Amino acid sequence: MALTPKLEIRQSQQLVMTPQLMQAIKLLQLSSLDLVSYVENELESNPFLERAEEEYPSSGEGNEAPSLDAGEAASTPSDDEGAGDWMESQLETNPGEIASRMDADLQNVFPDDNGTPQTVDPSVQKGEQWQPPSNGAISSGDYNLEAFVAADVSLKDFLVEQMSLVVTSAADQLIAKDLIDSLDDSGYLYIDEAETAERLGIEPEHLDRIIKALQALEPSGVFARSLNECLAIQLREKDRFDPAMEKLVENIDLLAKYDMASLKRLCEVDDEDLTEMIYEIKALNPKPGSSFGSEAVQPVVPDAIVRPGNDGGWVVELNSETLPRVLVNQSYYSEISTSAKSDGDLAYFTDCIQTANWLVKSLDQRAKTILKVASEIVRQQDGFLTYGVQHLRPMNLKTIADAISMHESTVSRVTSNKYIATPRGIFELKYFFSSSINATEGGDALSGEAVRYKIKQLIDNEDPKAILSDDTLVKLLKEDGVDIARRTVAKYREAMKIPSSVQRRREKKAKS
């Protein structure tokens, strides 16, 4: 076969990911907090973007700011002028007249003024904002109350303050600081001691001595290398680490399983002593460092809100608090683009205005897409909103995508890290998507979340003398119309962190 060059014309279609399309996709999957951060960065870098802030408090159902008509605006200057004339005519400025009326020397009444009355600043007469003097007790800058709030003391700072009490050598203090930096948030020291000793250039025995010395610091239990050691440190400080307690701490996993028979045999104690020892263990702190430097829990802000409608249905609306408000300053672009000194400046201005326009358009499209997806989810899950989780329908991304004529990937991005406030609480949009569980005798399929709810209800209401096994749960669910396998029941139970029937029997027996 001969190889010869030739020209051909072919027609094909392909998806080109333009920067604008990539930006729209990125905005779609951002959470509300990430979106605010992204928009703030754009506001700082793009000169044609500005924040749309309401200068007046909203009023009325339309949330429109009150406006001033031409008559009201025209009367304002004359009022200011009248105020200035009144002040000039009414204020006394002659020191002799003031002293004569007060029957006292002005220097005795106002010693700081030296008997000389202060003149009124014209800016005050004209209604301008007055700024306090910079040389006085009050600063002319912004008064930030947060600057006077004491910062939270971190665990590491707290330990560094105590370190010199147990470690005196300067070299050992450097090693101690390295160990303090290796602590996790709970106060545990999870390190490879041999590797750390080699890195610090000391013997492993030397490192162990420093760790033992640091374990005497507060809070009690820090620098422990395991839960057993953490509990042992706290018990030694209370002088309660006797041989029986030592056996209990070494076999703490049996306590988690409520295997009281094995614990009594290992600790060689009776029921009363074992119960007392368990109460002492429960009074200890398994995470001694958790009380330091804890971050404030940020509440979940819903992206959409569902409320009952007047017609008996549901009304879905976007949460305006999560929507960034930005505007494109076209007039500023027109002003400076005409005065561009070079082609590079003009290209930069053009790129910025295009980016600004695309950002505003992408934000608007993102809001409309979220509202569209949330409305369809509410329509599909009307039973959940009306009757509860047991009426949650099985649903997948394709169901919503086909209903609103969108791609599944778009629906997936919209429902990631987005929340909706309903009369039954705040839920992530992903919550409403669950697998389908077949029903017996050809009934309607149930969602996996509804089946989990049924399993939890059965376990919560079980008789302590007749604990339900997984096989029994399968039988009860089939009687209730749910066709489910035993392994699926076990998987759902473990996902809800519900222990097995054997462990539940031990727990309820111990509590009784």
C-alpha positions in Angstrom: 0.0 0.0 0.0 1.5 3.3 -1.1 1.6 6.2 1.4 0.8 9.6 -0.2 0.0 12.9 1.3 -3.5 14.3 0.8 -5.9 17.0 2.1 -9.3 16.1 3.6 -12.1 18.1 5.1 -13.8 16.6 8.2 -16.6 17.9 10.4 -16.7 17.0 14.0 -18.1 18.2 17.4 -16.1 18.5 20.6 -16.7 20.2 23.9 -14.2 23.1 24.4 -13.7 24.0 28.1 -13.3 27.8 27.9 -12.1 29.7 31.0 -15.6 31.1 31.4 -17.2 27.6 31.3 -14.6 26.4 33.8 -15.5 29.3 36.1 -19.2 28.6 35.9 -18.6 24.9 36.8 -16.3 25.9 39.6 -18.8 28.3 41.1 -21.6 25.7 40.8 -19.9 23.2 43.2 -18.6 25.7 45.8 -20.3 25.9 49.2 -21.7 29.2 50.3 -18.7 30.0 52.5 -16.2 29.1 49.7 -18.3 31.2 47.3 -18.0 34.3 49.5 -14.3 33.8 49.8 -13.9 33.4 46.0 -16.0 36.6 45.3 -14.0 38.6 47.9 -10.8 37.7 46.0 -12.4 38.8 42.8 -13.5 42.1 44.3 -9.9 42.7 45.4 -8.3 41.9 42.0 -10.9 43.3 39.6 -11.2 47.1 39.5 -14.6 46.9 37.7 -16.3 44.8 40.3 -17.9 46.4 43.3 -20.0 45.1 46.2 -23.8 46.0 46.0 -24.6 47.2 49.4 -28.0 48.5 50.6 -27.7 52.0 51.8 -31.1 52.0 53.4 -32.8 49.3 55.5 -35.3 47.3 53.4 -38.9 47.9 54.0 -42.1 46.4 52.6 -42.7 43.1 50.9 -40.5 44.1 47.9 -37.4 44.7 50.1 -37.0 48.0 48.2 -35.0 50.9 49.8 -37.0 54.0 50.4 -36.3 56.8 47.8 -36.2 60.5 48.1 -38.2 62.7 45.7 -36.9 65.9 44.1 -38.7 68.1 46.6 -37.2 66.5 49.6 -33.7 66.6 48.1 -34.0 70.3 47.3 -35.0 71.3 50.8 -31.9 69.8 52.5 -29.3 72.5 51.8 -31.6 75.3 53.1 -32.1 73.5 56.4 -28.3 73.3 56.9 -27.9 77.0 56.1 -30.6 77.9 58.6 -28.9 75.8 61.2 -25.7 77.6 60.6 -27.3 81.1 60.9 -29.1 80.1 64.1 -25.8 78.9 65.7 -24.0 82.0 64.8 -26.7 84.3 66.2 -27.4 82.4 69.4 -24.0 81.4 70.7 -22.2 83.8 73.0 -18.6 84.4 72.1 -17.7 87.4 74.3 -15.7 86.1 77.4 -16.8 89.1 79.4 -20.5 88.6 78.8 -20.2 84.9 79.7 -18.3 85.6 82.9 -20.7 88.3 83.9 -23.7 86.0 83.4 -22.2 83.1 85.3 -20.8 85.4 88.0 -17.5 83.6 88.0 -14.1 83.7 86.3 -14.0 81.5 83.3 -10.5 80.2 84.3 -12.0 78.8 87.5 -14.8 77.1 85.7 -12.9 75.9 82.6 -9.2 75.8 83.7 -8.1 73.9 80.6 -9.5 76.7 78.4 -7.5 79.5 80.1 -10.6 81.7 80.1 -10.8 81.6 76.3 -13.9 80.1 74.9 -13.4 77.6 72.0 -14.8 78.5 68.7 -17.2 76.2 67.0 -15.7 74.2 64.1 -17.5 75.2 60.9 -17.6 71.5 59.9 -19.8 70.8 62.9 -22.1 73.7 62.0 -22.5 72.3 58.5 -23.5 68.8 59.8 -20.2 67.1 58.9 -19.0 64.2 60.9 -16.7 65.2 63.8 -13.5 63.3 64.5 -11.9 63.3 68.0 -8.5 64.8 68.4 -5.6 62.5 67.7 -3.6 63.7 70.8 -6.4 62.8 73.2 -7.3 59.7 75.0 -9.5 58.6 72.2 -7.8 57.5 69.0 -8.9 59.0 65.7 -8.8 55.5 64.1 -11.4 52.8 64.1 -12.2 51.7 67.6 -12.0 47.9 67.5 -13.4 46.2 70.6 -12.2 42.8 69.4 -8.6 44.0 70.0 -9.2 43.9 73.7 -10.6 40.4 73.8 -8.1 37.9 75.2 -7.1 35.2 72.7 -7.7 31.6 73.5 -4.8 29.8 75.1 -3.7 26.9 73.0 -2.5 23.6 74.5 1.0 24.0 73.2 1.3 27.5 74.7 0.0 26.2 78.0 2.5 23.4 78.0 5.5 25.6 77.1 4.7 27.9 80.1 5.0 24.8 82.4 7.9 23.1 80.6 10.7 24.8 82.6 9.2 23.3 85.8 10.1 19.7 84.8 12.9 20.2 82.2 15.7 22.4 83.4 18.5 21.8 80.8 18.5 24.1 77.8 19.2 21.2 75.4 16.3 19.2 76.9 14.0 22.1 76.6 14.6 22.3 72.9 13.7 18.5 72.7 10.7 19.2 74.9 9.5 21.9 72.5 9.8 19.6 69.6 7.7 17.0 71.4 5.1 19.6 72.3 4.9 20.5 68.6 4.3 16.8 67.8 1.2 16.5 70.0 -2.2 16.1 68.4 -5.3 18.1 69.3 -6.3 15.5 72.0 -2.9 15.8 73.7 -1.5 12.4 72.6 2.0 11.9 71.4 1.9 9.6 68.3 5.5 9.5 67.1 8.1 6.9 66.1 10.4 7.2 69.1 13.4 5.6 67.5 13.2 7.8 64.4 12.6 10.9 66.6 15.6 10.1 68.8 17.8 9.6 65.8 16.6 12.9 64.3 17.3 14.8 67.5 20.6 13.1 68.0 19.9 11.5 71.4 19.5 8.0 72.8 16.0 6.5 72.9 16.3 6.2 76.7 17.0 9.9 77.0 13.9 10.7 74.9 11.8 8.4 77.0 13.0 10.2 80.2 11.9 13.5 78.8 8.5 12.2 77.8 8.0 10.8 81.3 8.9 14.1 82.8 6.5 16.0 80.5 3.7 13.6 81.4 3.7 15.3 84.8 2.4 18.6 83.3 -1.2 19.8 83.3 -3.7 18.8 82.0 -3.2 15.4 83.4 -2.8 12.7 80.8 -0.9 14.7 78.1 2.0 13.1 76.3 0.4 9.7 76.6 1.1 7.3 73.7 -2.1 5.3 74.0 -5.5 5.5 75.8 -4.3 3.0 78.4 -1.3 5.2 79.3 -3.4 8.3 79.4 -5.8 6.7 81.9 -2.9 5.3 83.9 -1.3 8.8 84.2 -4.5 10.2 85.6 -5.0 7.3 88.0 -1.4 7.6 89.3 -2.0 11.3 90.2 -5.1 10.3 92.1 -3.1 7.4 93.8 -5.7 4.9 92.5 -3.5 2.8 90.2 -3.5 -0.4 92.2 -3.0 -3.8 90.6 -6.7 -4.4 90.1 -7.1 -1.0 88.4 -3.9 -1.7 86.3 -5.5 -4.9 85.0 -8.7 -3.0 84.1 -6.8 -0.3 82.2 -4.7 -2.9 80.3 -8.0 -4.6 79.2 -10.0 -1.5 78.5 -11.3 -3.1 75.3 -13.2 -5.6 77.4 -14.9 -2.7 79.1 -16.0 -1.2 75.8 -17.6 -4.6 75.0 -19.2 -4.8 78.4 -17.6 -8.1 79.1 -17.9 -7.9 82.8 -17.3 -11.6 83.5 -13.9 -11.5 81.9 -13.0 -8.2 83.7 -14.0 -9.7 87.1 -11.8 -12.7 86.5 -8.8 -10.7 85.3 -9.0 -8.0 88.1 -10.0 -10.6 90.8 -12.8 -8.4 92.2 -16.5 -8.8 92.8 -19.4 -7.0 91.2 -19.4 -4.1 93.6 -15.7 -3.3 93.3 -15.8 -3.6 89.6 -18.7 -1.2 89.4 -16.8 1.3 91.5 -13.7 1.0 89.4 -15.7 1.6 86.2 -17.2 4.8 87.7 -13.6 6.0 88.4 -12.6 5.2 84.8 -15.6 7.1 83.4 -14.7 10.2 85.5 -11.3 10.5 83.7 -10.7 12.5 80.6 -9.7 10.4 77.6 -8.8 13.5 75.6 -7.0 15.9 78.0 -6.1 18.4 75.2 -9.6 18.8 73.8 -10.5 21.7 76.0 -7.7 23.9 74.6 -7.9 25.9 71.4 -11.3 24.6 70.4 -12.7 26.4 67.4 -16.2 27.8 67.5 -18.7 25.6 65.8 -19.9 27.3 62.7 -23.7 26.8 62.2 -24.9 25.5 58.8 -26.4 28.2 56.7 -29.0 26.8 54.3 -28.8 27.8 50.6 -32.5 27.3 50.1 -35.6 27.5 52.4 -38.8 25.5 52.2 -42.0 26.8 53.8 -45.6 25.7 53.5 -47.6 27.6 50.8 -51.1 29.0 51.1 -52.4 26.5 48.6 -51.3 23.5 50.7 -48.1 22.9 48.7 -44.5 24.0 49.4 -42.7 27.2 48.5 -39.0 27.0 47.8 -36.9 30.2 47.8 -33.2 31.0 47.9 -31.6 32.2 51.1 -30.5 35.8 50.2 -28.0 35.8 53.0 -25.8 33.3 51.1 -25.9 35.1 47.7 -23.0 37.5 47.1 -24.1 40.8 45.7 -21.7 42.2 43.1 -22.1 44.8 40.4 -20.1 45.7 37.3 -19.1 49.3 37.1 -19.5 49.9 33.4 -19.2 53.7 33.7 -15.8 53.4 35.3 -14.6 51.1 32.5 -15.9 53.5 29.8 -14.0 56.3 31.6 -10.6 54.7 31.9 -10.6 52.7 28.7 -10.8 55.8 26.6 -7.7 57.2 28.4 -5.6 54.0 28.1 -2.0 54.9 27.4 -1.0 51.6 25.7 -2.5 48.6 24.0 -1.4 46.5 27.0 -3.5 48.6 29.4 -6.5 48.4 27.1 -6.2 44.6 26.9 -6.0 44.4 30.7 -9.1 46.6 31.1 -11.0 44.5 28.5 -10.0 41.3 30.2 -11.1 42.6 33.6 -14.5 43.8 32.3 -15.2 40.5 30.5 -14.3 38.5 33.7 -16.5 40.8 35.8 -19.5 40.3 33.4 -18.9 36.5 33.3 -18.8 36.4 37.1 -22.1 38.2 37.5 -23.7 36.0 34.9 -22.3 32.8 36.5 -23.5 33.8 40.0 -27.0 34.4 38.5 -26.9 31.1 36.7 -25.7 29.3 39.8 -28.6 30.7 41.9 -31.2 29.7 39.3 -29.8 26.2 39.0 -29.8 25.7 42.8 -33.4 26.9 43.0 -34.4 24.6 40.1 -32.8 21.5 41.6 -34.1 22.2 45.1 -37.6 22.8 43.8 -37.6 19.4 42.0 -36.2 17.6 45.1 -39.0 19.1 47.2 -41.6 18.0 44.7 -40.2 14.5 44.6 -40.0 14.3 48.4 -43.3 15.8 49.4 -44.1 12.7 51.6 -41.0 13.3 53.6 -41.9 16.9 54.3 -45.4 16.0 55.2 -45.1 12.8 57.2 -41.5 12.2 58.1 -38.4 10.2 57.2 -40.3 6.9 56.9 -41.9 8.3 53.7 -38.6 9.3 52.1 -38.7 8.0 48.5 -35.8 6.3 46.8 -34.2 8.8 44.4 -31.0 9.1 42.4 -29.3 11.9 40.4 -30.8 10.7 37.1 -34.3 11.1 38.4 -33.7 14.8 39.1 -31.6 15.3 36.0 -34.3 13.9 33.7 -37.1 15.9 35.4 -35.3 19.3 34.9 -33.5 18.4 31.6 -30.0 18.7 33.0 -27.0 16.5 33.1 -26.4 14.2 36.1 -22.9 15.8 36.7 -24.6 19.2 37.0 -27.1 17.9 39.6 -24.2 16.3 41.4 -22.3 19.6 41.6 -25.4 21.5 42.7 -26.2 19.1 45.5 -22.6 19.0 46.9 -22.1 21.1 50.1 -25.6 22.7 49.7 -28.2 22.7 52.4 -31.9 23.3 52.5 -34.0 24.4 55.5 -37.3 22.5 55.9 -39.9 22.4 58.6 -38.2 19.1 59.7 -34.8 20.6 60.0 -31.8 21.5 57.9 -30.6 18.8 55.5 -27.9 18.5 52.9 -29.3 18.1 49.4 -27.4 14.8 49.1 -29.5 13.5 52.0 -32.5 13.0 49.8 -30.7 10.7 47.4 -30.7 7.1 48.7 -30.8 3.6 47.3 -33.9 1.6 46.7 -35.0 -1.3 48.9 -37.7 -3.6 47.3 -41.0 -4.1 49.1 -42.7 -7.4 49.6 -45.7 -8.4 47.6 -45.0 -5.9 44.9 -45.4 -2.7 47.0 -43.7 0.6 46.5 -40.0 0.6 47.0 -38.5 2.1 50.1 -35.4 4.3 50.4 -32.4 3.2 52.3 -32.8 6.1 54.7 -36.3 5.0 55.6 -35.2 1.5 56.2 -32.4 2.7 58.5 -35.1 4.7 60.4 -37.2 1.5 60.8 -34.2 -0.5 62.1 -33.3 2.2 64.6 -36.9 2.3 65.8 -37.0 -1.4 66.3 -33.7 -1.4 68.3 -34.7 1.6 70.4 -37.9 -0.1 71.4 -36.5 -3.6 72.0 -37.1 -5.4 75.3 -33.9 -5.6 77.4 -34.7 -9.2 78.1 -35.2 -10.0 74.4 -32.5 -8.3 72.4 -33.2 -8.4 68.6 -30.6 -10.1 66.5 -30.0 -9.2 62.8 -32.0 -12.3 61.8 -34.9 -11.2 64.0 -34.7 -7.7 62.5 -34.9 -9.2 59.0 -38.0 -11.1 60.0 -39.7 -8.1 61.5 -38.9 -5.9 58.5 -40.3 -8.4 56.1 -43.5 -8.5 58.2 -43.6 -4.7 57.8 -43.3 -5.0 54.0 -39.5 -4.6 53.5 -37.6 -7.2 51.5 -34.1 -6.9 52.9 -31.1 -9.3 53.3 -29.4 -9.9 56.6 -26.1 -8.5 55.5 -27.8 -5.3 54.5 -29.3 -5.0 58.0 -25.9 -5.5 59.5 -24.4 -2.8 57.2 -27.1 -0.3 58.0 -26.8 -1.0 61.8 -23.0 -0.6 61.7 -23.3 2.6 59.7 -25.5 4.0 62.5 -22.9 2.9 65.0 -25.3 0.5 66.7 -23.5 -2.4 68.4 -24.4 -6.0 67.8 -27.1 -7.8 69.7 -24.5 -9.5 72.0 -22.9 -6.2 72.9 -26.3 -4.5 73.4 -27.3 -7.3 75.7 -24.2 -6.8 77.8 -24.7 -3.0 77.9 -28.3 -3.2 79.0 -27.5 -5.9 81.6 -24.8 -3.8 83.1 -27.0 -0.7 83.3 -29.8 -2.7 84.9 
